[in-house]
Every structure is written in structure tokens, then in C-alpha cells.
């Protein structure tokens, strides 16, 4: 089972849940907000010490 992370949409401010494929290592991809449908840049980085994913969300102008 893949882990999930809660992120806040940089546009509408709603909290949404995203599925994180932590087996792929560090990654960057676009996912549409489930509420306002605007594109969110999702950045996943894997912690070297404990292997836990860190997920950050950015708007088009922030990424």
C-alpha cells in the first residue's frame, strides 16, 4: 500500500490527500487540485535517515 500525504492547495487553501509513490525516490510532478482543479506542483523528497517522504505543494508562480 502506498503512503498518502495531506497537502494544502496553494490556490484555494483546501487540504487534499495525495498518494505518494515512495519507491520512485525524489520526484516532481503536476497534480490538479481536487477542489478548484488548478495545477499544483508536487515535490516529493525522501529523507535519507528514516526513508519517510516529505511532500511540498507549490502554485505555478511559486515552483
C-alpha positions in Angstrom: 0.0 0.0 0.0 1.4 3.4 -1.0 1.5 6.1 1.7 -0.6 9.3 1.5 0.2 12.9 2.4 -2.1 15.8 3.2 -1.1 19.0 1.3 -2.7 22.4 1.2 -3.7 23.8 -2.2 -1.7 27.0 -2.9 -4.7 28.4 -4.7 -7.9 27.7 -2.8 -6.3 26.7 0.6 -8.2 23.4 0.9 -6.4 20.4 2.3 -6.2 17.5 -0.1 -4.8 14.0 0.1 -2.3 12.8 -2.4 -0.8 9.3 -2.9 3.0 9.2 -2.7 5.0 6.5 -4.7 7.9 6.5 -2.3 9.6 3.7 -4.2 10.4 6.2 -7.0 12.7 8.3 -4.9 12.8 12.1 -5.2 10.3 13.4 -7.8 8.4 16.4 -9.1 5.1 16.3 -10.9 1.8 18.2 -11.5 -1.4 17.2 -9.9 -4.7 19.1 -10.2 -6.4 20.2 -7.0 -9.4 18.0 -6.3 -11.4 21.1 -5.3 -10.5 24.0 -7.6 -8.9 22.0 -10.4 -5.8 24.2 -10.7 -2.4 22.6 -11.3 -0.3 22.0 -8.2 3.4 21.2 -8.5 4.0 18.4 -6.1 7.6 17.9 -4.9 8.5 14.6 -3.1 11.8 14.1 -1.4 12.8 11.0 0.6 14.5 11.5 3.9 18.0 9.8 3.9 17.8 8.9 7.6 14.3 7.4 8.0 13.2 6.9 4.4 10.0 8.9 5.0 8.7 11.0 2.1 8.4 14.8 2.5 5.7 16.3 0.3 5.5 20.0 -0.6 3.0 21.8 -2.9 3.5 24.9 -5.0 1.5 27.0 -7.3 2.6 27.8 -10.9 4.2 31.0 -9.8 6.0 29.5 -6.8 7.6 26.4 -8.3 
